[in-house]
Amino acid sequence: MADKTSFTKEEWVLLLESPMIAGMAVTAADPSGLWGLLKESFAGGTALSQAISGIDTNPLVKAVVTDFSNSEGRSAARDGLKTKFAASQLSDPKLKAIDALRQVSALLDAKAPDDAAAFKAWLRQISQSTAEAASEGGGLFGIGGVQVSDAEKATLTEISTALGS
């Protein structure tokens, strides 16, 4: 089983960032306004809460979530994301997020092969939950919209490909 000591500081920060990146990719694919953004952000937070309290949560996932739950871990993830996305153009965040997920996948395969499948499945679940959190299109509050837009569906496919599934 891999844990924090299995990774360099930079690699661990990438793992800390990965749940947020998985959600960001979907949000960037089809921004759904302030209300939708809040719902999609909440979906990512819910995934973190469920992982920390889940009795069958993969140990590496639990280690990442536990580290993220302290201020040092959150600061490291936030600072890493700022660095990655600071100079992004409007269309870049999704592409950068997908590329970062490819890096996470390669890192997990190389350094945590026993945990890789479960960790990647968790990231896919975060992406799916984010996509389903807010209706896209439609009128006020998404009424008349679709649960998951075509752009989000395409991004979910890209995420699955980036994660090697």
C-alpha positions in Angstrom: 0.0 0.0 0.0 1.3 3.4 -0.9 1.1 6.4 1.4 2.6 9.9 1.5 6.1 8.6 2.0 5.9 6.8 -1.3 5.9 10.1 -3.2 8.0 13.2 -3.5 6.6 16.5 -2.2 5.7 17.6 -5.7 4.0 14.2 -6.5 2.0 14.3 -3.3 0.8 17.9 -4.1 -0.4 16.6 -7.5 -2.4 13.9 -5.7 -3.8 16.5 -3.3 -4.9 18.6 -6.3 -6.4 15.7 -8.2 -9.9 15.7 -6.7 -10.3 19.4 -7.4 -8.8 19.0 -10.9 -11.3 16.2 -11.7 -14.2 18.5 -10.8 -12.6 21.5 -12.5 -12.3 19.7 -15.8 -16.0 19.1 -15.9 -16.9 22.6 -14.7 -14.6 24.2 -17.3 -16.2 22.1 -20.1 -19.6 23.8 -19.7 -19.7 26.6 -17.2 -23.3 26.8 -15.8 -23.4 30.1 -14.1 -22.9 31.0 -10.4 -25.6 28.6 -9.1 -24.3 25.7 -11.2 -20.7 26.5 -10.1 -21.8 26.4 -6.5 -23.6 23.0 -6.9 -20.6 21.6 -8.8 -18.2 22.7 -6.2 -20.3 21.2 -3.5 -20.3 17.9 -5.3 -16.5 17.8 -5.0 -16.6 18.6 -1.3 -19.2 15.9 -0.8 -16.9 13.4 -2.4 -14.1 14.3 -0.1 -16.4 14.0 3.0 -17.6 10.6 1.9 -14.1 9.4 1.3 -12.9 10.4 4.7 -15.7 8.7 6.5 -16.1 5.6 4.2 -15.1 2.4 5.8 -14.2 0.8 2.5 -12.3 3.8 1.1 -9.0 2.9 -0.5 -6.1 3.7 2.0 -4.3 6.0 -0.5 -7.5 7.9 -1.2 -8.1 8.2 2.6 -4.5 9.5 3.1 -4.9 12.2 0.4 -8.3 13.3 1.9 -6.9 13.3 5.4 -3.9 15.4 4.4 -6.2 17.7 2.4 -8.4 18.2 5.5 -5.6 20.0 7.3 -4.6 23.6 6.5 -1.1 22.6 5.3 -2.5 20.1 2.8 -5.1 22.6 1.5 -2.6 25.3 1.2 -0.2 23.1 -0.8 -3.1 22.0 -3.1 -4.4 25.6 -3.5 -0.9 27.0 -4.3 -0.2 24.2 -6.8 -3.5 24.9 -8.6 -2.7 28.6 -8.7 0.6 27.9 -10.3 -0.9 25.5 -12.8 -3.9 27.6 -13.8 -2.7 31.2 -13.2 -1.8 32.0 -16.8 -4.7 30.1 -18.4 -6.8 31.5 -21.2 -10.5 30.9 -21.0 -10.3 27.6 -22.9 -7.1 26.3 -21.2 -8.4 25.1 -17.8 -10.1 22.0 -19.2 -7.1 21.0 -21.3 -4.7 21.6 -18.4 -6.9 19.6 -16.1 -7.0 16.7 -18.5 -3.2 16.8 -18.8 -2.8 16.9 -15.0 -5.1 13.9 -14.7 -2.9 12.0 -17.2 0.1 12.9 -15.0 -1.8 11.6 -11.9 -2.6 8.4 -13.8 1.0 7.8 -14.8 2.2 8.6 -11.3 -0.2 6.1 -9.7 0.7 3.4 -12.2 4.4 3.9 -11.5 4.4 4.4 -7.7 1.1 2.9 -6.4 0.0 0.2 -8.8 -2.0 -1.6 -6.0 -3.9 1.6 -5.3 -4.1 3.0 -8.8 -7.4 1.5 -10.0 -9.3 2.5 -6.8 -7.8 6.1 -6.8 -8.7 6.5 -10.5 -12.2 5.2 -10.0 -12.6 7.8 -7.2 -11.5 10.6 -9.5 -13.9 9.4 -12.2 -16.7 9.4 -9.6 -15.9 12.9 -8.6 -16.1 14.0 -12.2 -19.4 12.2 -12.7 -20.9 13.7 -9.6 -19.7 17.2 -10.6 -21.3 16.7 -14.1 -24.6 15.6 -12.5 -24.7 18.3 -9.8 -26.3 21.1 -11.9 -28.5 21.1 -14.9 -27.0 22.7 -18.0 -28.9 25.1 -20.2 -32.6 25.9 -19.7 -34.0 28.8 -17.9 -33.8 30.2 -14.4 -32.1 27.6 -12.0 -31.5 25.3 -15.0 -35.2 24.5 -15.4 -35.6 22.8 -18.8 -31.9 22.0 -19.1 -30.2 18.7 -19.3 -28.5 17.0 -16.3 -25.3 16.4 -18.2 -24.5 18.4 -21.3 -22.8 17.0 -24.4 -19.7 19.0 -23.5 -19.6 17.5 -20.1 -20.2 14.0 -21.5 -17.3 14.5 -23.9 -15.1 15.7 -21.0 -16.0 12.7 -18.9 -14.8 10.5 -21.7 -11.6 12.5 -21.9 -11.1 12.1 -18.2 -11.6 8.3 -18.4 -9.1 8.2 -21.2 -6.6 10.3 -19.3 -7.0 8.0 -16.3 -6.4 5.0 -18.5 -9.8 3.4 -18.5 
